């Protein structure tokens, strides 16, 4: 499982760091039912994904990709 370190004070867009040392971007996206959050990563080791709720500390997001299933844990960065 890969951990994504998220700054809980940055709600719209931020650079995120992963536990394997790589980086990505989290962007808030306006949807009909509120905000969704898109995660994209700088290398091809991890698939990008969208969640339909605000990131929650400790949540695990399971993502199916061409390379098989991956799990990402959201953790607040202090």
N, CA, C and O of each residue as an XYZ file, in Angstrom:
312
protein
N       0.845     -1.172      0.000
C       0.000      0.000      0.000
C       0.895      1.241      0.000
O       1.914      1.294      0.689
N       0.493      2.218     -0.777
C       1.224      3.481     -0.871
C       0.466      4.547     -0.093
O      -0.753      4.659     -0.218
N       1.179      5.326      0.708
C       0.559      6.410      1.461
C       0.719      7.714      0.691
O       1.794      8.018      0.174
N      -0.371      8.483      0.623
C      -0.348      9.814      0.005
C      -0.435     10.827      1.139
O      -1.395     10.823      1.910
N       0.568     11.692      1.238
C       0.594     12.704      2.295
C      -0.070     13.976      1.785
O       0.397     14.595      0.829
N      -1.177     14.361      2.444
C      -2.022     15.475      2.019
C      -2.022     16.555      3.098
O      -2.130     16.249      4.285
N      -1.902     17.815      2.685
C      -2.024     18.947      3.609
C      -3.511     19.266      3.752
O      -4.127     19.714      2.784
N      -4.110     19.050      4.930
C      -5.554     19.250      5.084
C      -5.990     20.707      4.952
O      -7.179     20.973      4.780
N      -5.061     21.651      5.027
C      -5.409     23.066      4.914
C      -5.515     23.538      3.467
O      -6.093     24.593      3.205
N      -4.972     22.780      2.536
C      -5.027     23.152      1.114
C      -6.159     22.371      0.462
O      -6.026     21.179      0.187
N      -7.264     23.048      0.218
C      -8.480     22.374     -0.242
C      -8.608     22.296     -1.762
O      -9.258     21.382     -2.269
N      -8.010     23.223     -2.498
C      -8.247     23.303     -3.947
C      -7.239     22.521     -4.775
O      -7.618     21.688     -5.599
N      -5.959     22.788     -4.559
C      -4.913     22.133     -5.347
C      -3.637     22.092     -4.524
O      -3.318     23.036     -3.801
N      -2.910     20.986     -4.643
C      -1.644     20.884     -3.928
C      -0.780     19.789     -4.527
O      -1.262     18.866     -5.182
N       0.511     19.925     -4.278
C       1.456     18.865     -4.621
C       1.457     17.895     -3.445
O       1.574     18.308     -2.292
N       1.329     16.613     -3.739
C       1.328     15.588     -2.695
C       2.578     14.726     -2.834
O       3.088     14.523     -3.936
N       3.058     14.229     -1.709
C       4.205     13.322     -1.712
C       3.710     11.933     -1.343
O       2.819     11.783     -0.507
N       4.289     10.928     -1.967
C       3.925      9.548     -1.691
C       5.004      8.881     -0.853
O       6.152      9.323     -0.830
N       4.624      7.818     -0.170
C       5.551      7.123      0.724
C       6.734      6.504     -0.010
O       7.751      6.203      0.615
N       6.624      6.307     -1.326
C       7.756      5.753     -2.081
C       8.699      6.844     -2.592
O       9.643      6.558     -3.329
N       8.438      8.110     -2.194
C       9.304      9.218     -2.579
C       8.873      9.950     -3.836
O       9.453     10.984     -4.170
N       7.872      9.445     -4.541
C       7.406     10.126     -5.746
C       6.393     11.216     -5.375
O       5.983     11.339     -4.220
N       6.005     11.997     -6.377
C       5.104     13.131     -6.158
C       3.915     13.064     -7.093
O       3.908     12.329     -8.080
N       2.914     13.851     -6.751
C       1.734     13.970     -7.591
C       1.015     15.267     -7.286
O       1.499     16.104     -6.524
N      -0.152     15.417     -7.897
C      -0.973     16.607     -7.704
C      -2.384     16.173     -7.348
O      -2.933     15.253     -7.954
N      -2.967     16.841     -6.360
C      -4.374     16.658     -6.025
C      -5.091     17.946     -6.398
O      -4.686     19.031     -5.980
N      -6.165     17.827     -7.190
C      -6.948     18.996     -7.599
C      -8.413     18.770     -7.262
O      -8.964     17.695     -7.500
N      -9.038     19.810     -6.699
C     -10.476     19.767     -6.460
C     -11.183     20.058     -7.778
O     -10.743     20.899     -8.562
N     -12.272     19.357     -8.005
C     -13.008     19.466     -9.258
C     -14.482     19.634     -8.916
O     -15.053     18.792     -8.223
N     -15.107     20.707     -9.392
C     -16.515     20.973     -9.094
C     -17.401     19.968     -9.824
O     -17.294     19.794    -11.038
N     -18.268     19.318     -9.074
C     -19.226     18.356     -9.616
C     -20.631     18.795     -9.204
O     -20.777     19.688     -8.369
N     -21.649     18.187     -9.771
C     -23.032     18.538     -9.419
C     -23.317     18.340     -7.932
O     -24.018     19.146     -7.319
N     -22.780     17.281     -7.361
C     -23.063     16.952     -5.961
C     -22.041     17.546     -4.992
O     -22.047     17.199     -3.811
N     -21.172     18.425     -5.461
C     -20.142     19.007     -4.595
C     -18.790     18.937     -5.272
O     -18.682     19.142     -6.481
N     -17.765     18.651     -4.499
C     -16.414     18.560     -5.048
C     -15.953     17.112     -5.116
O     -16.254     16.302     -4.239
N     -15.217     16.806     -6.177
C     -14.498     15.542     -6.308
C     -13.016     15.909     -6.322
O     -12.658     17.059     -6.577
N     -12.171     14.945     -6.052
C     -10.735     15.208     -5.965
C      -9.984     14.263     -6.892
O     -10.078     13.041     -6.771
N      -9.237     14.854     -7.818
C      -8.462     14.110     -8.808
C      -7.018     14.011     -8.338
O      -6.404     15.018     -7.984
N      -6.480     12.807     -8.334
C      -5.074     12.571     -8.005
C      -4.363     12.108     -9.273
O      -4.789     11.147     -9.914
N      -3.283     12.792     -9.630
C      -2.426     12.393    -10.749
C      -0.990     12.374    -10.256
O      -0.600     13.178     -9.408
N      -0.207     11.446    -10.798
C       1.148     11.241    -10.297
C       2.173     11.457    -11.402
O       1.893     11.240    -12.581
N       3.379     11.892    -10.994
C       4.392     12.321    -11.956
C       5.072     11.176    -12.690
O       5.656     11.388    -13.752
N       5.009      9.989    -12.155
C       5.619      8.863    -12.867
C       4.530      7.862    -13.230
O       3.363      8.060    -12.892
N       4.894      6.827    -13.892
C       3.905      5.848    -14.341
C       3.796      4.650    -13.404
O       3.268      3.606    -13.786
N       4.293      4.798    -12.180
C       4.190      3.703    -11.217
C       2.797      3.604    -10.607
O       2.387      2.534    -10.157
N       2.071      4.721    -10.591
C       0.768      4.759     -9.936
C      -0.282      5.331    -10.882
O      -0.015      6.298    -11.595
N      -1.477      4.737    -10.890
C      -2.542      5.268    -11.736
C      -3.175      6.504    -11.099
O      -3.262      6.599     -9.874
N      -3.611      7.439    -11.919
C      -4.395      8.554    -11.415
C      -5.783      8.045    -11.053
O      -6.240      7.033    -11.586
N      -6.452      8.750    -10.144
C      -7.806      8.344     -9.766
C      -8.587      9.534     -9.236
O      -8.017     10.573     -8.904
N      -9.897      9.367     -9.163
C     -10.822     10.401     -8.717
C     -11.622      9.859     -7.539
O     -12.109      8.729     -7.581
N     -11.758     10.671     -6.481
C     -12.652     10.299     -5.381
C     -13.766     11.335     -5.319
O     -13.537     12.514     -5.589
N     -14.963     10.901     -4.965
C     -16.123     11.795     -4.985
C     -16.434     12.409     -3.623
O     -17.568     12.802     -3.349
N     -15.416     12.483     -2.778
C     -15.562     13.081     -1.450
C     -14.233     13.713     -1.064
O     -13.202     13.430     -1.674
N     -14.262     14.562     -0.059
C     -13.020     15.172      0.425
C     -12.113     14.090      1.002
O     -12.602     13.130      1.598
N     -10.807     14.232      0.834
C      -9.889     13.257      1.428
C     -10.062     13.203      2.952
O     -10.220     14.232      3.608
N     -10.029     11.997      3.492
C     -10.200     11.789      4.931
C      -8.954     11.088      5.463
O      -8.509     10.085      4.905
N      -8.397     11.625      6.545
C      -7.203     11.041      7.151
C      -7.458      9.580      7.519
O      -8.403      9.273      8.246
N      -6.617      8.689      7.019
C      -6.728      7.271      7.327
C      -7.522      6.458      6.319
O      -7.472      5.228      6.348
N      -8.255      7.120      5.425
C      -9.018      6.388      4.406
C      -8.091      5.631      3.469
O      -6.975      6.070      3.191
N      -8.563      4.496      2.988
C      -7.839      3.716      1.985
C      -8.684      3.697      0.718
O      -9.847      3.293      0.737
N      -8.088      4.136     -0.371
C      -8.753      4.140     -1.673
C      -8.187      2.999     -2.502
O      -6.974      2.897     -2.681
N      -9.062      2.144     -3.006
C      -8.639      1.018     -3.847
C      -8.876      1.393     -5.301
O      -9.969      1.816     -5.678
N      -7.834      1.230     -6.114
C      -7.862      1.660     -7.505
C      -7.496      0.483     -8.399
O      -6.473     -0.169     -8.191
N      -8.334      0.215     -9.392
C      -8.009     -0.798    -10.395
C      -7.246     -0.119    -11.520
O      -7.633      0.953    -11.986
N      -6.168     -0.745    -11.951
C      -5.371     -0.177    -13.031
C      -4.979     -1.278    -14.001
O      -5.239     -2.457    -13.763
N      -4.362     -0.883    -15.078
C      -3.899     -1.837    -16.078
C      -2.860     -2.797    -15.488
O      -2.691     -3.915    -15.975
N      -2.167     -2.350    -14.438
C      -1.161     -3.178    -13.776
C      -1.728     -3.976    -12.604
O      -0.980     -4.622    -11.871
N      -3.036     -3.930    -12.429
C      -3.669     -4.631    -11.320
C      -4.113     -3.659    -10.241
O      -3.883     -2.455    -10.355
N      -4.746     -4.168     -9.200
C      -5.263     -3.288     -8.146
C      -4.144     -2.660     -7.314
O      -3.117     -3.284     -7.046
N      -4.372     -1.411     -6.916
C      -3.460     -0.715     -6.012
C      -4.282     -0.074     -4.906
O      -5.443      0.279     -5.111
N      -3.679      0.076     -3.738
C      -4.334      0.725     -2.607
C      -3.521      1.939     -2.191
O      -2.292      1.905     -2.151
N      -4.240      3.013     -1.881
C      -3.612      4.259     -1.443
C      -4.230      4.676     -0.117
O      -5.452      4.744      0.013
N      -3.384      4.953      0.860
C      -3.855      5.445      2.158
C      -3.638      6.950      2.200
O      -2.557      7.440      1.871
N      -4.673      7.680      2.607
C      -4.572      9.130      2.766
C      -4.081      9.412      4.183
O      -4.631      8.893      5.154
N      -3.053     10.231      4.291
C      -2.550     10.613      5.616
C      -2.256     12.099      5.622
O      -1.633     12.624      4.699
N      -2.715     12.782      6.679
C      -2.445     14.213      6.800
C      -0.959     14.449      6.985
O      -0.278     13.734      7.720
N      -0.480     15.464      6.302
C       0.905     15.902      6.428
C       0.935     17.024      7.452
O       0.109     17.935      7.397
N       1.865     16.969      8.371
C       1.913     18.025      9.397
C       3.004     19.028      9.105
O       3.186     19.981      9.863
